[in-house]
Amino acid sequence: MTVDVREPLQGEVRVVTTADGTSIHTVSAGEGPVVVLAHGFAISSDEWNVIASDLVERGYRVVAFDQRGHGRTTIGSDGVGSKQMAGDYTAVLEAYDVTDGVLVMHSMGGFVGIRFLVENPDVVAQRLRGAMLVATFAGDVNRDNAQNKMQIPLIRSGILPKLVASDLVGKPFARTLMGDSRTDAMVESFLTMFRAQKLGALVPILEAMVQENRYPDLARISLPCTILVGSKDKTTPPFHTDDLHAGIAGSRLVRVPGAGHTVNWEAADAIVAEIEALGPRG
């Protein structure tokens, strides 16, 4: 079954409440080996609509969640930051009693997830058999990146959200995130999610992505890990991927020709194939 990229993620909704009062919106579907999906900055779990549908058809159980301050997930008393959001990963894994699962993380989801993997070895050993880092980084996101250096201050200042409210700016902005196989439907879906976020509340995690650097900690990640990125991704250029691959012992590196940062739609088949390679088939 082909899913339109504009369709919301389908499944059973459940709210997971953390110790600081954050209400994490989660969606689950299917039966079989568990794949947990963590989305990127300023969008929501709906980015996984195509991949989740494919995995369910192949006999997997998927669990996706809106990150803290994104989508329908609230911000608890501890606020927004990589530490708090990494703690939310533990909360979701424990709430669903995941064992032998695969954790798939895109963009900001990978940045937060790396902190989770590094700082929670006992949870990782108990809950996961593998991890997948999709178009992501371990911090220091402005390094040699003119696009990020320009866009992040515009988000921080509140200017970019106002600009992208217009299709005249919004559509070209969305296209900068996409590669050769972008479609109008992808642009529309991204903008629907991006425009729905309260970006001012998310500035702390933007600042963390710039200021924090976990590349020296990557050697502490010991579970099987696949790193996947599009060859035309301007948000996470190749040196981030190279550094992740060099730092995580035994990791597998996959480059998707022509794909941009929205590789979750542009190369959904490639991501699903790599998920299957990490874990037991459904």
Backbone hydrogen bonds, N-H to C=O, Kabsch-Sander energy under -0.5 kcal/mol:
donor,donor_aa,acceptor,acceptor_aa,energy
3,V,1,M,-0.5
7,E,4,D,-2.3
12,E,28,S,-3.2
14,R,26,T,-2.1
16,V,14,R,-0.5
16,V,24,I,-2.5
17,T,15,V,-0.5
18,T,22,T,-2.4
21,G,18,T,-1.8
24,I,16,V,-3.5
24,I,22,T,-0.7
25,H,23,S,-0.6
26,T,14,R,-2.5
26,T,24,I,-0.6
27,V,64,A,-2.9
28,S,12,E,-2.0
29,A,62,V,-1.9
35,V,61,R,-2.6
36,V,102,V,-2.7
37,L,63,V,-2.7
38,A,104,V,-2.8
39,H,37,L,-0.5
39,H,65,F,-0.6
43,I,40,G,-1.0
47,E,44,S,-2.0
48,W,45,S,-2.0
49,N,46,D,-1.9
52,A,48,W,-3.4
53,S,49,N,-1.7
54,D,50,V,-2.0
55,L,51,I,-2.6
56,V,52,A,-2.5
57,E,53,S,-2.0
58,R,54,D,-1.3
59,G,56,V,-1.6
60,Y,55,L,-2.0
61,R,33,P,-2.7
62,V,29,A,-2.8
62,V,60,Y,-0.5
63,V,35,V,-2.4
64,A,27,V,-2.9
65,F,37,L,-1.3
66,D,25,H,-2.5
69,G,74,T,-0.8
70,H,67,Q,-2.7
73,T,70,H,-2.6
74,T,23,S,-1.5
76,G,74,T,-0.5
77,S,20,D,-2.6
79,G,76,G,-1.7
85,M,81,G,-2.4
86,A,82,S,-2.3
87,G,83,K,-1.8
88,D,84,Q,-1.1
89,Y,85,M,-1.0
89,Y,86,A,-0.5
90,T,86,A,-1.3
91,A,87,G,-2.0
92,V,88,D,-2.3
93,L,89,Y,-2.5
94,E,90,T,-2.6
95,A,91,A,-2.4
96,Y,92,V,-2.0
97,D,94,E,-1.0
98,V,93,L,-2.5
101,G,127,R,-2.6
102,V,34,V,-2.0
103,L,130,G,-1.9
104,V,36,V,-3.2
104,V,102,V,-0.6
105,M,132,M,-2.8
106,H,38,A,-2.4
107,S,134,V,-2.4
109,G,106,H,-2.6
110,G,107,S,-1.3
111,F,107,S,-1.9
112,V,108,M,-2.8
113,G,109,G,-2.1
114,I,110,G,-2.7
115,R,111,F,-1.2
116,F,112,V,-2.0
117,L,113,G,-3.1
118,V,114,I,-2.5
119,E,115,R,-2.4
120,N,116,F,-1.3
124,V,120,N,-2.5
125,A,121,P,-2.5
126,Q,122,D,-1.8
127,R,123,V,-2.5
128,L,124,V,-2.5
129,R,101,G,-3.5
130,G,101,G,-1.4
131,A,224,P,-2.1
132,M,103,L,-2.8
133,L,226,T,-2.8
134,V,105,M,-3.3
134,V,132,M,-0.6
135,A,133,L,-0.6
135,A,228,L,-3.2
140,D,212,E,-2.0
141,V,209,M,-2.2
143,R,140,D,-1.6
145,N,142,N,-1.8
149,K,145,N,-2.2
150,M,146,A,-1.5
151,Q,147,Q,-2.8
152,I,148,N,-2.5
154,L,150,M,-1.1
155,I,151,Q,-2.1
156,R,152,I,-2.9
157,S,153,P,-2.3
158,G,154,L,-0.5
158,G,155,I,-0.9
159,I,154,L,-1.1
160,L,154,L,-2.2
162,K,158,G,-0.8
163,L,159,I,-2.2
164,V,160,L,-2.9
165,A,161,P,-0.5
165,A,162,K,-0.5
166,S,163,L,-1.6
169,V,166,S,-1.0
170,G,166,S,-3.8
171,K,167,D,-1.6
173,F,169,V,-2.3
174,A,170,G,-2.6
175,R,171,K,-2.2
176,T,172,P,-1.3
176,T,173,F,-0.6
177,L,173,F,-0.5
177,L,174,A,-1.5
178,M,175,R,-1.5
180,D,258,G,-2.8
182,R,179,G,-1.3
187,V,183,T,-2.0
188,E,184,D,-2.5
189,S,185,A,-2.6
190,F,186,M,-2.7
191,L,187,V,-2.3
192,T,188,E,-2.2
193,M,189,S,-1.9
194,F,190,F,-3.0
195,R,191,L,-2.7
196,A,192,T,-0.7
196,A,193,M,-0.6
197,Q,194,F,-1.3
199,L,197,Q,-1.2
201,A,198,K,-1.1
202,L,199,L,-1.3
203,V,200,G,-1.0
205,I,202,L,-0.9
206,L,202,L,-1.5
207,E,203,V,-2.6
208,A,204,P,-1.9
209,M,205,I,-2.0
210,V,206,L,-1.3
211,Q,207,E,-2.8
212,E,208,A,-2.7
214,R,138,A,-3.5
217,D,214,R,-1.2
218,L,215,Y,-1.3
220,R,217,D,-2.1
221,I,218,L,-2.1
222,S,220,R,-0.6
226,T,131,A,-2.2
227,I,252,R,-3.6
228,L,133,L,-2.7
228,L,226,T,-0.5
229,V,254,V,-2.0
231,S,256,V,-2.5
232,K,259,A,-2.6
233,D,230,G,-1.4
234,K,232,K,-0.8
240,H,237,P,-1.7
241,T,237,P,-0.9
242,D,238,P,-2.8
243,D,239,F,-2.3
244,L,240,H,-2.4
245,H,241,T,-2.6
246,A,242,D,-2.4
247,G,243,D,-1.9
248,I,244,L,-2.0
249,A,247,G,-0.8
251,S,248,I,-1.9
252,R,225,C,-2.3
254,V,227,I,-3.1
256,V,229,V,-2.7
259,A,256,V,-1.6
261,H,177,L,-1.8
262,T,177,L,-1.3
263,V,261,H,-1.0
265,W,262,T,-1.7
266,E,262,T,-2.4
267,A,263,V,-2.2
268,A,265,W,-0.8
271,I,267,A,-1.8
272,V,268,A,-2.6
273,A,269,D,-2.3
274,E,270,A,-1.8
275,I,271,I,-2.2
276,E,272,V,-2.4
277,A,273,A,-1.5
278,L,274,E,-1.1
278,L,275,I,-0.6
279,G,275,I,-1.4
